[in-house]
Amino acid sequence: MPEAILIGFLFIVSLCLGSFLNVCIWRIPTSQSIVLPGSMCPSCKHPIQFYDNIPVISFLILRGRCRGCGASISVRYPLVELATGGLALGTYFKFGISIEALIAFGFICMLLVVALIDIDHRIIPDIISLPAIPAGFIASFFLSSLSWTDSLLGILSGGGILLAVAWLYYRITGKEGMGGGDVKLLAAIGAFTGWQGVIFTVFVSSLAGSISGFILMARSGKTMKMAIPFGPFLSLGAVIFVFWGQELIRWYFRLF
């Protein structure tokens, strides 16, 4: 198959997967089935016909509105679809057609769903993070870049680091500063990336979270007590590690 056709096929299929991820983001926090009923308008609950459910294209044709009631549809839907398509192509260019690409893409899709749910609801559902821990450990047996011992160390260090941070924050302030969902998510990230991925993710997410927090506080005028979900930053750090982690680590040590 010519590469251009293969790339186009992967992109189209991943756009459709992105549409399914939108369903997961919308329904999982409210404990709804991600299978039934079919897609419907969030406002009028009218079922969406197949010709109005074509990723990105239907949104553009309908100008971001429901055909039935005319209610506005969030631009997030096509953005998630496009992001999924872009991430699929990224894993292809990074890993080629391989089991590594499939595992990396599945891991990244999980992180995308978790990040957006945490932004919307300030939760990281156990139904996503807990199964991801054994899934990452099992995946290590099929990856040349990750041994099962590194995966196990990643799980222990991932859960342990944030648990220690949360305990220390509570001892100092007497308040809960980090949810258990973040701890479980970092353990899952460790299962897929190993202990190196955990350290990289903690560093990048802490840096990105601090910068974002200061910007938000400066713009809103709120204090340091402002609550900011950490899941999106952990997800961002893990995605960066998947694509460029080893290269960035080598670059960092070459500086010294």
C-alpha positions as CSV (number, residue, x, y, z in Angstrom):
1,M,0.0,0.0,0.0
2,P,1.4,3.4,-0.9
3,E,2.3,5.4,2.2
4,A,0.1,8.3,1.3
5,I,-3.0,6.0,1.2
6,L,-1.9,4.3,4.4
7,I,-1.6,7.7,6.2
8,G,-5.0,8.8,4.9
9,F,-6.6,5.6,6.0
10,L,-5.0,5.9,9.5
11,F,-6.2,9.5,9.8
12,I,-9.8,8.7,8.8
13,V,-10.0,5.7,11.1
14,S,-8.6,7.7,14.0
15,L,-11.0,10.6,13.4
16,C,-13.8,8.0,13.9
17,L,-12.1,6.8,17.1
18,G,-11.9,10.4,18.3
19,S,-15.7,10.6,17.9
20,F,-15.9,7.6,20.2
21,L,-13.5,9.2,22.7
22,N,-15.9,12.2,22.8
23,V,-18.7,9.8,23.9
24,C,-16.4,8.4,26.6
25,I,-15.5,11.9,27.9
26,W,-19.2,12.9,28.0
27,R,-20.6,9.7,29.5
28,I,-18.1,8.0,31.8
29,P,-18.2,10.7,34.5
30,T,-21.9,10.3,34.8
31,S,-21.8,6.5,34.8
32,Q,-23.6,6.1,31.5
33,S,-23.1,3.4,29.0
34,I,-20.6,4.3,26.3
35,V,-22.3,1.9,23.9
36,L,-26.1,2.5,24.2
37,P,-28.0,4.6,23.4
38,G,-26.4,5.9,20.3
39,S,-25.1,9.4,19.8
40,M,-27.7,12.1,20.6
41,C,-27.9,15.9,20.9
42,P,-27.0,17.0,24.5
43,S,-29.7,19.6,24.4
44,C,-32.8,18.0,22.8
45,K,-31.7,14.3,23.2
46,H,-32.7,13.7,19.6
47,P,-30.7,10.8,18.0
48,I,-28.0,11.9,15.6
49,Q,-28.3,10.3,12.2
50,F,-25.3,8.7,10.6
51,Y,-24.9,11.5,8.0
52,D,-24.8,14.0,10.8
53,N,-22.2,12.0,12.7
54,I,-19.3,12.2,10.3
55,P,-16.2,13.3,12.2
56,V,-15.3,17.0,11.7
57,I,-17.2,17.2,8.3
58,S,-20.7,17.1,9.9
59,F,-19.7,19.8,12.4
60,L,-18.7,22.1,9.5
61,I,-21.7,21.4,7.4
62,L,-24.1,22.0,10.3
63,R,-22.1,25.0,11.4
64,G,-21.7,23.7,14.9
65,R,-25.4,23.3,15.6
66,C,-27.9,20.5,16.1
67,R,-30.0,19.8,13.0
68,G,-33.1,19.2,15.2
69,C,-33.1,22.0,17.8
70,G,-30.4,24.3,16.5
71,A,-28.5,24.3,19.8
72,S,-24.9,25.1,19.7
73,I,-22.5,22.1,19.7
74,S,-19.1,22.6,21.4
75,V,-16.1,23.0,19.2
76,R,-14.4,20.6,21.4
77,Y,-15.9,17.7,19.5
78,P,-14.1,18.2,16.2
79,L,-11.0,19.3,18.1
80,V,-10.8,16.0,20.0
81,E,-11.4,14.2,16.7
82,L,-8.6,16.1,15.0
83,A,-6.3,15.7,18.0
84,T,-6.9,11.9,17.9
85,G,-6.1,11.9,14.2
86,G,-2.9,13.9,14.7
87,L,-1.8,11.7,17.6
88,A,-2.4,8.6,15.5
89,L,-0.2,9.9,12.8
90,G,2.4,10.9,15.3
91,T,2.6,7.4,16.7
92,Y,2.9,6.0,13.1
93,F,5.8,8.3,12.2
94,K,7.5,7.5,15.6
95,F,7.0,3.8,15.7
96,G,5.8,2.7,12.2
97,I,3.3,-0.1,11.9
98,S,4.1,-2.1,15.0
99,I,2.8,-3.3,18.3
100,E,4.7,-0.4,19.9
101,A,2.6,2.1,17.9
102,L,-0.6,0.3,18.8
103,I,0.2,0.3,22.5
104,A,1.4,3.9,22.5
105,F,-1.7,5.1,20.7
106,G,-4.0,3.3,23.1
107,F,-2.1,4.8,26.0
108,I,-2.3,8.3,24.6
109,C,-6.0,8.0,23.9
110,M,-6.5,7.0,27.5
111,L,-4.6,10.1,28.6
112,L,-6.6,12.4,26.4
113,V,-9.9,11.1,27.8
114,V,-8.6,11.4,31.4
115,A,-7.3,15.0,30.9
116,L,-10.6,16.3,29.5
117,I,-12.7,14.5,32.2
118,D,-10.5,16.0,34.9
119,I,-10.9,19.5,33.4
120,D,-14.7,19.2,33.3
121,H,-15.4,17.3,36.5
122,R,-12.2,17.5,38.6
123,I,-12.1,13.7,38.8
124,I,-10.0,10.9,37.3
125,P,-12.4,7.9,37.1
126,D,-11.1,4.7,38.6
127,I,-12.7,2.8,35.8
128,I,-10.0,4.2,33.5
129,S,-6.9,4.5,35.7
130,L,-7.1,1.3,37.6
131,P,-7.4,-1.1,34.6
132,A,-4.6,0.9,32.9
133,I,-2.1,-0.2,35.6
134,P,-2.2,-4.0,34.8
135,A,-2.7,-3.2,31.1
136,G,0.6,-1.3,31.1
137,F,2.4,-4.1,32.9
138,I,1.1,-6.7,30.5
139,A,2.1,-4.4,27.5
140,S,5.7,-4.4,28.8
141,F,6.0,-8.0,27.7
142,F,5.4,-6.9,24.1
143,L,7.7,-3.8,24.1
144,S,11.4,-3.9,23.3
145,S,11.9,-0.5,25.0
146,L,10.3,-1.4,28.4
147,S,11.0,-4.5,30.5
148,W,8.5,-5.9,33.0
149,T,10.8,-4.9,35.8
150,D,10.9,-1.3,34.6
151,S,7.1,-1.3,34.3
152,L,6.8,-2.7,37.9
153,L,9.2,0.0,39.2
154,G,7.2,2.6,37.3
155,I,4.0,1.5,39.0
156,L,5.6,1.5,42.5
157,S,7.4,4.8,42.0
158,G,4.5,6.5,40.2
159,G,2.0,5.7,42.9
160,G,4.6,6.2,45.7
161,I,5.9,9.7,44.6
162,L,2.5,11.4,44.5
163,L,1.3,9.5,47.6
164,A,4.3,10.9,49.5
165,V,3.7,14.4,48.1
166,A,0.0,14.3,49.1
167,W,0.9,13.0,52.6
168,L,3.6,15.7,53.1
169,Y,1.2,18.4,51.9
170,Y,-1.4,17.2,54.3
171,R,1.1,17.1,57.2
172,I,2.2,20.7,56.5
173,T,-1.2,22.3,55.7
174,G,-3.7,20.0,57.3
175,K,-5.6,20.0,54.0
176,E,-6.0,17.6,51.1
177,G,-3.8,18.9,48.3
178,M,-3.9,16.1,45.8
179,G,-6.6,13.6,44.9
180,G,-6.2,9.8,44.8
181,G,-7.0,9.9,41.1
182,D,-3.7,11.6,40.4
183,V,-1.8,8.9,42.3
184,K,-3.5,6.1,40.4
185,L,-3.0,7.9,37.1
186,L,0.8,8.3,37.7
187,A,1.0,4.7,38.6
188,A,-0.7,3.8,35.3
189,I,1.7,6.2,33.5
190,G,4.6,4.3,35.2
191,A,3.2,1.0,34.1
192,F,3.5,2.1,30.4
193,T,6.7,4.2,30.6
194,G,8.7,2.8,33.5
195,W,10.5,4.7,36.3
196,Q,12.2,7.1,33.9
197,G,8.9,8.1,32.4
198,V,7.5,8.7,36.0
199,I,10.4,11.1,36.8
200,F,10.1,12.8,33.5
201,T,6.4,13.2,33.8
202,V,6.5,14.5,37.3
203,F,9.1,17.1,36.3
204,V,7.3,18.3,33.1
205,S,3.8,18.3,34.7
206,S,5.0,20.2,37.8
207,L,6.7,22.8,35.6
208,A,3.8,23.2,33.3
209,G,1.3,23.2,36.2
210,S,3.2,25.8,38.1
211,I,3.5,28.1,35.0
212,S,-0.2,27.6,34.2
213,G,-1.2,28.2,37.8
214,F,0.7,31.5,38.1
215,I,-0.8,32.7,34.8
216,L,-4.4,31.8,35.9
217,M,-4.0,33.4,39.3
218,A,-2.5,36.5,37.8
219,R,-5.4,36.8,35.3
220,S,-8.2,35.9,37.8
221,G,-6.7,37.7,40.9
222,K,-7.1,34.5,43.0
223,T,-4.7,33.3,45.6
224,M,-2.4,30.2,45.8
225,K,-5.4,28.3,47.2
226,M,-6.9,28.2,43.7
227,A,-7.7,24.6,42.7
228,I,-6.2,23.4,39.4
229,P,-6.7,19.9,38.1
230,F,-3.3,18.1,37.8
231,G,-4.5,15.2,35.6
232,P,-4.1,17.2,32.3
233,F,-0.5,18.1,33.2
234,L,0.4,14.6,34.1
235,S,-1.1,13.5,30.8
236,L,0.8,16.2,28.9
237,G,4.1,15.1,30.5
238,A,3.4,11.4,29.7
239,V,2.6,12.2,26.0
240,I,5.8,14.3,25.6
241,F,7.8,11.4,27.1
242,V,6.2,8.9,24.6
243,F,7.3,11.0,21.6
244,W,10.5,12.8,22.8
245,G,11.3,11.6,26.3
246,Q,14.5,9.6,25.6
247,E,15.8,12.3,23.3
248,L,15.2,15.0,25.9
249,I,16.8,13.0,28.6
250,R,19.9,12.4,26.5
251,W,20.0,16.1,25.6
252,Y,19.7,17.1,29.3
253,F,22.6,14.9,30.4
254,R,24.8,16.0,27.5
255,L,24.6,19.6,28.9
256,F,26.6,18.3,31.9
